[in-house]
Amino acid sequence: MPEENHLVGLRGNLLRLGLGARNWLLSQLMDDITLLSWEPPDGGRSVSEILEHISWTVSIVCSKIADDYGIRLEEMDEPSDQSDYESFAFPINSAYDLFKQLCTKLDDSMMAERTTLPPPARLREGTVETILRVMGGFHTVHHAGQVALTLRRAKDAIENMT
């Protein structure tokens, strides 16, 4: 099995997109971990809820596709002695570990095959490559932007309270 750093072509590009999206998302969490549970007063999700949504989505999509091909994915063990940052980052890292494993175990012919996702997925059908690109890359980038905006609002709200 090739290391993810050595993947070329479609699988390598897909993996770099997904891991880049994950890295951009996680880089935003390092400022003030206490802001992650702030909820917008006018409704909307907290950063921790957005992170949970991303980790569940990536995990479910990867597990479904792996199951379609009989691919076994190994889940990460959660360490018991984590910092606050690590406890928020772990579900995302765990989901993207599944993504990484899947990208290394699929071959190009599998990537071109069509697959379907169950409701309530809005993107219900497409090639394996398209589904993984959208759900593991673009979807995460979209929500990373949401995280950035929510964190900015949280900082502003807290500053205005003092």
C-alpha beads as a LAMMPS data file, in Angstrom:
LAMMPS data file: protein, C-alpha beads

162 atoms
161 bonds

1 atom types
1 bond types

-500.0 500.0 xlo xhi
-500.0 500.0 ylo yhi
-500.0 500.0 zlo zhi

Masses

1 110.0

Atoms # bond

1 1 1 0.000 0.000 0.000
2 1 1 1.533 3.332 -1.026
3 1 1 2.052 6.059 1.543
4 1 1 -0.310 8.981 1.053
5 1 1 2.623 11.311 0.377
6 1 1 3.506 9.202 -2.649
7 1 1 0.062 9.009 -4.196
8 1 1 -0.030 10.494 -7.659
9 1 1 -2.747 11.317 -10.106
10 1 1 -6.388 11.429 -9.165
11 1 1 -6.027 9.793 -5.741
12 1 1 -3.095 12.019 -4.790
13 1 1 -4.928 15.178 -5.850
14 1 1 -8.029 14.091 -3.960
15 1 1 -6.046 13.318 -0.832
16 1 1 -4.223 16.658 -0.936
17 1 1 -7.543 18.497 -1.328
18 1 1 -9.082 16.705 1.655
19 1 1 -6.072 17.064 3.929
20 1 1 -5.655 20.702 2.909
21 1 1 -9.295 21.375 3.819
22 1 1 -8.780 19.633 7.164
23 1 1 -5.601 21.599 7.878
24 1 1 -7.220 24.949 7.091
25 1 1 -10.148 24.062 9.346
26 1 1 -7.950 22.961 12.254
27 1 1 -5.609 25.955 11.965
28 1 1 -8.493 28.230 12.940
29 1 1 -9.080 26.439 16.244
30 1 1 -5.766 27.298 17.819
31 1 1 -6.556 30.849 18.980
32 1 1 -8.962 30.508 21.882
33 1 1 -10.516 27.121 22.533
34 1 1 -13.144 28.658 24.840
35 1 1 -14.837 30.269 21.828
36 1 1 -15.741 26.912 20.300
37 1 1 -18.885 26.469 22.380
38 1 1 -20.192 30.041 21.838
39 1 1 -23.628 29.995 20.198
40 1 1 -24.837 32.842 18.008
41 1 1 -27.663 34.639 19.859
42 1 1 -29.723 34.857 16.663
43 1 1 -29.536 31.103 16.098
44 1 1 -27.082 28.942 14.287
45 1 1 -24.546 26.373 15.311
46 1 1 -21.562 26.693 17.584
47 1 1 -18.124 25.872 16.217
48 1 1 -18.115 22.603 18.160
49 1 1 -21.405 21.615 16.475
50 1 1 -19.986 22.483 13.050
51 1 1 -16.903 20.356 13.780
52 1 1 -19.122 17.460 14.817
53 1 1 -21.106 17.798 11.579
54 1 1 -17.930 17.731 9.473
55 1 1 -16.440 14.735 11.268
56 1 1 -19.672 12.750 11.040
57 1 1 -20.129 13.563 7.345
58 1 1 -16.598 12.600 6.318
59 1 1 -16.674 9.441 8.459
60 1 1 -20.058 8.286 7.139
61 1 1 -19.189 8.917 3.488
62 1 1 -15.831 7.127 3.791
63 1 1 -17.382 4.205 5.667
64 1 1 -20.168 3.843 3.090
65 1 1 -17.772 3.826 0.141
66 1 1 -15.366 1.459 1.917
67 1 1 -18.278 -0.876 2.638
68 1 1 -19.307 -0.810 -1.048
69 1 1 -15.873 -2.161 -1.993
70 1 1 -15.251 -4.439 0.981
71 1 1 -12.417 -2.195 2.166
72 1 1 -11.582 -2.392 5.839
73 1 1 -10.817 0.916 7.533
74 1 1 -9.188 1.110 10.970
75 1 1 -10.504 3.653 13.457
76 1 1 -8.065 5.681 15.529
77 1 1 -8.025 5.142 19.286
78 1 1 -8.797 8.315 21.184
79 1 1 -6.045 9.142 23.673
80 1 1 -7.241 9.725 27.226
81 1 1 -4.762 12.511 27.973
82 1 1 -5.641 15.174 25.421
83 1 1 -5.402 18.929 25.616
84 1 1 -8.591 20.926 25.046
85 1 1 -7.493 21.619 21.471
86 1 1 -6.791 17.928 20.837
87 1 1 -10.203 16.917 22.155
88 1 1 -11.874 19.190 19.571
89 1 1 -9.444 18.209 16.799
90 1 1 -9.548 14.442 17.398
91 1 1 -12.900 13.728 15.670
92 1 1 -11.773 15.697 12.608
93 1 1 -8.378 13.974 12.529
94 1 1 -10.054 10.603 13.013
95 1 1 -12.478 11.231 10.128
96 1 1 -9.648 12.333 7.850
97 1 1 -7.613 9.301 8.851
98 1 1 -10.462 7.222 7.364
99 1 1 -10.390 9.487 4.289
100 1 1 -6.633 8.966 3.960
101 1 1 -6.933 5.180 4.335
102 1 1 -9.708 5.079 1.746
103 1 1 -7.763 7.150 -0.793
104 1 1 -4.778 4.805 -0.462
105 1 1 -6.907 1.652 -0.840
106 1 1 -9.085 2.679 -3.776
107 1 1 -7.740 2.336 -7.290
108 1 1 -8.457 4.593 -10.255
109 1 1 -11.102 2.259 -11.701
110 1 1 -13.027 2.367 -8.400
111 1 1 -12.777 6.165 -8.347
112 1 1 -14.548 6.324 -11.718
113 1 1 -17.477 4.107 -10.662
114 1 1 -20.808 5.612 -9.676
115 1 1 -22.078 5.513 -6.119
116 1 1 -25.074 6.834 -4.236
117 1 1 -25.493 8.362 -0.815
118 1 1 -28.697 8.008 1.181
119 1 1 -30.918 10.943 2.079
120 1 1 -30.551 13.533 3.517
121 1 1 -27.383 13.964 1.418
122 1 1 -27.969 16.656 -1.181
123 1 1 -25.323 15.172 -3.444
124 1 1 -26.877 11.740 -3.789
125 1 1 -25.165 10.282 -6.816
126 1 1 -21.869 10.665 -8.611
127 1 1 -18.552 9.006 -9.172
128 1 1 -16.666 7.917 -6.081
129 1 1 -14.078 10.585 -6.894
130 1 1 -16.714 13.338 -7.143
131 1 1 -18.454 12.302 -3.926
132 1 1 -15.145 12.227 -2.022
133 1 1 -13.974 15.509 -3.574
134 1 1 -17.192 17.296 -2.616
135 1 1 -17.737 15.755 0.823
136 1 1 -14.098 15.505 1.959
137 1 1 -12.870 18.712 0.347
138 1 1 -15.376 21.367 -0.714
139 1 1 -17.902 20.599 2.051
140 1 1 -15.202 20.964 4.700
141 1 1 -13.879 24.182 3.147
142 1 1 -17.423 25.589 3.150
143 1 1 -17.826 24.807 6.841
144 1 1 -14.292 26.026 7.615
145 1 1 -15.470 29.402 6.334
146 1 1 -18.487 29.111 8.604
147 1 1 -16.125 28.336 11.515
148 1 1 -14.028 31.422 10.710
149 1 1 -17.094 33.668 10.666
150 1 1 -18.513 32.154 13.859
151 1 1 -15.204 32.554 15.695
152 1 1 -15.007 36.196 14.588
153 1 1 -18.547 36.799 15.850
154 1 1 -17.728 35.061 19.139
155 1 1 -14.633 37.237 19.661
156 1 1 -16.596 40.391 18.873
157 1 1 -19.452 39.403 21.198
158 1 1 -17.096 38.662 24.077
159 1 1 -15.134 41.896 23.548
160 1 1 -18.387 43.897 23.534
161 1 1 -19.448 42.329 26.843
162 1 1 -16.370 43.633 28.662

Bonds

1 1 1 2
2 1 2 3
3 1 3 4
4 1 4 5
5 1 5 6
6 1 6 7
7 1 7 8
8 1 8 9
9 1 9 10
10 1 10 11
11 1 11 12
12 1 12 13
13 1 13 14
14 1 14 15
15 1 15 16
16 1 16 17
17 1 17 18
18 1 18 19
19 1 19 20
20 1 20 21
21 1 21 22
22 1 22 23
23 1 23 24
24 1 24 25
25 1 25 26
26 1 26 27
27 1 27 28
28 1 28 29
29 1 29 30
30 1 30 31
31 1 31 32
32 1 32 33
33 1 33 34
34 1 34 35
35 1 35 36
36 1 36 37
37 1 37 38
38 1 38 39
39 1 39 40
40 1 40 41
41 1 41 42
42 1 42 43
43 1 43 44
44 1 44 45
45 1 45 46
46 1 46 47
47 1 47 48
48 1 48 49
49 1 49 50
50 1 50 51
51 1 51 52
52 1 52 53
53 1 53 54
54 1 54 55
55 1 55 56
56 1 56 57
57 1 57 58
58 1 58 59
59 1 59 60
60 1 60 61
61 1 61 62
62 1 62 63
63 1 63 64
64 1 64 65
65 1 65 66
66 1 66 67
67 1 67 68
68 1 68 69
69 1 69 70
70 1 70 71
71 1 71 72
72 1 72 73
73 1 73 74
74 1 74 75
75 1 75 76
76 1 76 77
77 1 77 78
78 1 78 79
79 1 79 80
80 1 80 81
81 1 81 82
82 1 82 83
83 1 83 84
84 1 84 85
85 1 85 86
86 1 86 87
87 1 87 88
88 1 88 89
89 1 89 90
90 1 90 91
91 1 91 92
92 1 92 93
93 1 93 94
94 1 94 95
95 1 95 96
96 1 96 97
97 1 97 98
98 1 98 99
99 1 99 100
100 1 100 101
101 1 101 102
102 1 102 103
103 1 103 104
104 1 104 105
105 1 105 106
106 1 106 107
107 1 107 108
108 1 108 109
109 1 109 110
110 1 110 111
111 1 111 112
112 1 112 113
113 1 113 114
114 1 114 115
115 1 115 116
116 1 116 117
117 1 117 118
118 1 118 119
119 1 119 120
120 1 120 121
121 1 121 122
122 1 122 123
123 1 123 124
124 1 124 125
125 1 125 126
126 1 126 127
127 1 127 128
128 1 128 129
129 1 129 130
130 1 130 131
131 1 131 132
132 1 132 133
133 1 133 134
134 1 134 135
135 1 135 136
136 1 136 137
137 1 137 138
138 1 138 139
139 1 139 140
140 1 140 141
141 1 141 142
142 1 142 143
143 1 143 144
144 1 144 145
145 1 145 146
146 1 146 147
147 1 147 148
148 1 148 149
149 1 149 150
150 1 150 151
151 1 151 152
152 1 152 153
153 1 153 154
154 1 154 155
155 1 155 156
156 1 156 157
157 1 157 158
158 1 158 159
159 1 159 160
160 1 160 161
161 1 161 162
